[in-house]
Amino acid sequence: MRGSDGMKALQVLAVAALVSMATLGARAADKVEPVQFEAGKDSAVVAGELGSEKAVRYVLGASEGQYLTVNLNADNKLTYFTVYDSGGDIVYESTQGGSEFYGQLARGGDTAVEVFYKGEPGTNSRYEIAFTINAGTPGRAVSTPAGQPAPIDPNDVTVKACLAAVGKQTNNSELALLGKEFSEANSRVMIGVGPNKAPWSCLVSNDGVVAEVMFTGSEGKL
């Protein structure tokens, strides 16, 4: 009986933890799902489907200092994700930084990735989202935690080229790396300008040749 009671208590605590995670952040998820990694693997892929204004929160156990990679592929571009640390603080928002996140976790515990769909009522979005948690990849640029200065990889020629191009275009040296969408041909680097991090986008080849620089926000925020 004691063993049975102990198991029930653990189950209650697990459910309570998931409910607590569901209440963190700006929106309430419609569903919370723990992400399970197969033995010996550091990555997992989950497929799902969401209706308009619906959200699902994926919960991953991680240690402080580990690196998290999130890749979202959806059949509707109005599908986004937000990364929350174990304290409920926003680490990354794909609405600003793009569909891939790569960053180091400042807190251990249950990290949450919430996928949400902002399409027209009556429509759905099918998606796949991939998670990787490991010790990190040397030399790779790290995505910017929300509201913090971006760590810049000096060996990333695409980032350096875009920072220089956006700085020249805006005549502003206060720049922050918001994220990067990787591609075999041209990559897109998102950069925040000024104290309000006005959003700019830069299209650049992998050898550092800038093809396009453009402002992606509203004129009122410049």
Secondary structure per residue as TSV (DSSP state, phi and psi in degrees):
chain	resnum	aa	ss	phi	psi
A	1	M	-	360.0	-39.5
A	2	R	H	-63.1	-40.1
A	3	G	H	-64.1	-40.3
A	4	S	H	-65.3	-42.7
A	5	D	H	-64.6	-39.0
A	6	G	H	-64.2	-40.9
A	7	M	H	-63.8	-41.2
A	8	K	H	-63.3	-39.1
A	9	A	H	-64.0	-41.8
A	10	L	H	-63.1	-39.9
A	11	Q	H	-63.5	-41.7
A	12	V	H	-63.1	-42.2
A	13	L	H	-64.7	-39.5
A	14	A	H	-64.2	-43.7
A	15	V	H	-64.0	-42.0
A	16	A	H	-61.9	-38.3
A	17	A	H	-65.2	-41.3
A	18	L	H	-66.9	-39.7
A	19	V	H	-63.2	-40.9
A	20	S	H	-61.8	-42.9
A	21	M	H	-63.5	-33.8
A	22	A	H	-66.6	-24.4
A	23	T	T	-90.0	-6.7
A	24	L	-	-76.2	152.5
A	25	G	S	87.6	-176.2
A	26	A	S	-75.6	-30.8
A	27	R	S	-122.5	155.3
A	28	A	-	-93.2	123.2
A	29	A	-	-69.7	146.7
A	30	D	S	-79.0	-20.7
A	31	K	E	-152.9	145.5
A	32	V	E	-122.4	129.1
A	33	E	E	-130.8	125.3
A	34	P	E	-73.2	142.2
A	35	V	-	-96.8	125.2
A	36	Q	-	-104.4	130.8
A	37	F	-	-100.2	136.4
A	38	E	-	-66.3	152.6
A	39	A	T	-56.6	129.6
A	40	G	T	84.0	0.4
A	41	K	-	-116.3	148.7
A	42	D	S	-109.7	11.7
A	43	S	E	-139.1	158.0
A	44	A	E	-152.2	148.3
A	45	V	E	-120.9	132.3
A	46	V	E	-124.2	135.5
A	47	A	E	-107.9	148.8
A	48	G	E	-160.5	177.6
A	49	E	E	-144.1	136.8
A	50	L	E	-129.3	143.8
A	51	G	E	-87.5	173.1
A	52	S	T	-59.4	136.6
A	53	E	T	62.0	24.0
A	54	K	-	-105.9	156.4
A	55	A	E	-145.5	148.0
A	56	V	E	-130.1	137.6
A	57	R	E	-110.8	123.4
A	58	Y	E	-99.9	130.8
A	59	V	E	-110.7	126.9
A	60	L	E	-125.1	133.3
A	61	G	E	-82.1	131.3
A	62	A	E	-146.1	162.1
A	63	S	-	-104.7	152.6
A	64	E	T	-58.1	133.4
A	65	G	T	93.2	-14.4
A	66	Q	-	-71.8	162.4
A	67	Y	E	-106.8	136.5
A	68	L	E	-112.9	130.9
A	69	T	E	-115.8	132.4
A	70	V	E	-129.0	127.3
A	71	N	E	-123.8	125.4
A	72	L	E	-113.8	126.5
A	73	N	E	-122.6	121.0
A	74	A	E	-133.9	154.7
A	75	D	S	-83.4	-1.7
A	76	N	S	-131.9	126.1
A	77	K	T	-67.6	-9.7
A	78	L	T	-89.2	21.6
A	79	T	E	-101.9	128.0
A	80	Y	E	-133.1	173.5
A	81	F	E	-144.4	155.4
A	82	T	E	-127.8	136.5
A	83	V	E	-101.6	129.4
A	84	Y	E	-117.5	140.2
A	85	D	-	-81.2	-179.3
A	86	S	T	-68.4	-14.2
A	87	G	T	-92.5	0.3
A	88	G	S	90.2	1.8
A	89	D	-	-80.1	144.0
A	90	I	E	-73.8	126.8
A	91	V	E	-97.9	-35.7
A	92	Y	E	-158.7	144.0
A	93	E	E	-129.6	121.5
A	94	S	H	-70.9	-17.0
A	95	T	H	-62.1	-24.5
A	96	Q	H	-104.7	-36.6
A	97	G	H	-106.1	-7.8
A	98	G	-	103.5	178.7
A	99	S	S	-86.0	4.7
A	100	E	E	-127.0	135.0
A	101	F	E	-120.5	138.1
A	102	Y	E	-142.0	116.9
A	103	G	E	-160.9	162.5
A	104	Q	E	-90.5	136.5
A	105	L	-	-86.6	122.4
A	106	A	S	-80.2	-17.7
A	107	R	S	-127.9	143.3
A	108	G	-	-88.1	173.9
A	109	G	E	108.5	-156.7
A	110	D	E	-80.9	103.8
A	111	T	E	-86.9	140.8
A	112	A	E	-119.4	140.0
A	113	V	E	-123.3	115.0
A	114	E	E	-104.3	122.8
A	115	V	E	-99.2	133.5
A	116	F	E	-142.1	153.5
A	117	Y	E	-120.4	127.3
A	118	K	-	-113.5	27.9
A	119	G	-	-79.1	-178.6
A	120	E	-	-62.9	147.6
A	121	P	T	-56.2	138.9
A	122	G	T	89.9	-4.7
A	123	T	-	-104.6	164.7
A	124	N	E	-130.6	160.0
A	125	S	E	-128.5	125.9
A	126	R	E	-98.8	139.6
A	127	Y	E	-148.5	161.6
A	128	E	E	-126.6	136.9
A	129	I	E	-129.6	130.1
A	130	A	E	-109.9	136.3
A	131	F	E	-120.8	137.3
A	132	T	E	-135.3	132.5
A	133	I	E	-128.0	119.3
A	134	N	E	-156.0	-165.9
A	135	A	S	-81.6	-3.3
A	136	G	-	106.0	163.0
A	137	T	-	-114.2	113.4
A	138	P	T	-58.2	138.0
A	139	G	T	84.1	0.3
A	140	R	-	-95.1	138.7
A	141	A	-	-66.9	144.8
A	142	V	-	-103.5	134.8
A	143	S	-	-66.2	153.7
A	144	T	-	-83.3	124.3
A	145	P	-	-61.7	143.6
A	146	A	T	-57.7	131.3
A	147	G	T	77.8	8.4
A	148	Q	S	-120.8	154.4
A	149	P	-	-61.5	146.7
A	150	A	-	-82.5	130.7
A	151	P	-	-75.3	126.2
A	152	I	-	-103.5	129.7
A	153	D	-	-82.9	114.1
A	154	P	T	-65.8	-16.7
A	155	N	T	-90.3	-4.4
A	156	D	-	-87.8	99.9
A	157	V	H	-67.5	-28.2
A	158	T	H	-68.5	-41.6
A	159	V	H	-66.2	-45.7
A	160	K	H	-61.1	-42.0
A	161	A	H	-65.5	-41.0
A	162	C	H	-71.8	-38.8
A	163	L	H	-60.2	-42.4
A	164	A	H	-65.8	-41.5
A	165	A	H	-68.5	-42.8
A	166	V	H	-69.5	-38.8
A	167	G	H	-61.7	-40.7
A	168	K	H	-68.0	-42.9
A	169	Q	H	-64.4	-39.0
A	170	T	H	-96.5	-10.5
A	171	N	T	55.8	43.2
A	172	N	-	-139.8	128.4
A	173	S	-	-96.0	-3.5
A	174	E	-	-87.9	92.0
A	175	L	E	-124.1	145.7
A	176	A	E	-135.1	134.7
A	177	L	E	-78.5	117.7
A	178	L	E	-93.6	-23.4
A	179	G	E	162.3	177.6
A	180	K	E	-150.7	133.4
A	181	E	E	-101.7	116.8
A	182	F	-	-84.2	146.6
A	183	S	-	-151.1	153.6
A	184	E	S	-69.3	-25.6
A	185	A	S	-100.3	-86.3
A	186	N	E	-108.3	136.1
A	187	S	E	-103.2	157.1
A	188	R	E	-115.5	125.5
A	189	V	E	-109.6	129.5
A	190	M	E	-100.7	127.6
A	191	I	E	-129.1	135.1
A	192	G	E	-95.3	136.2
A	193	V	E	-116.0	133.3
A	194	G	T	79.2	-179.4
A	195	P	T	-65.1	-25.7
A	196	N	T	-93.7	2.9
A	197	K	T	53.3	52.8
A	198	A	E	-55.8	129.9
A	199	P	E	-79.0	125.0
A	200	W	E	-124.0	153.1
A	201	S	E	-126.5	142.0
A	202	C	E	-132.2	126.1
A	203	L	E	-98.0	124.3
A	204	V	E	-142.5	142.9
A	205	S	E	-76.0	162.5
A	206	N	T	-70.7	-9.7
A	207	D	T	-99.9	10.0
A	208	G	S	93.4	16.2
A	209	V	-	-93.2	116.6
A	210	V	E	-80.2	126.7
A	211	A	E	-101.7	-25.8
A	212	E	E	-159.6	139.3
A	213	V	E	-130.7	127.3
A	214	M	E	-149.1	149.4
A	215	F	E	-82.2	131.8
A	216	T	-	-113.8	7.9
A	217	G	S	-108.5	-161.2
A	218	S	-	-92.8	149.8
A	219	E	G	-59.9	-28.1
A	220	G	G	-67.2	-17.5
A	221	K	G	-95.1	-2.8
A	222	L	-	-69.5	360.0
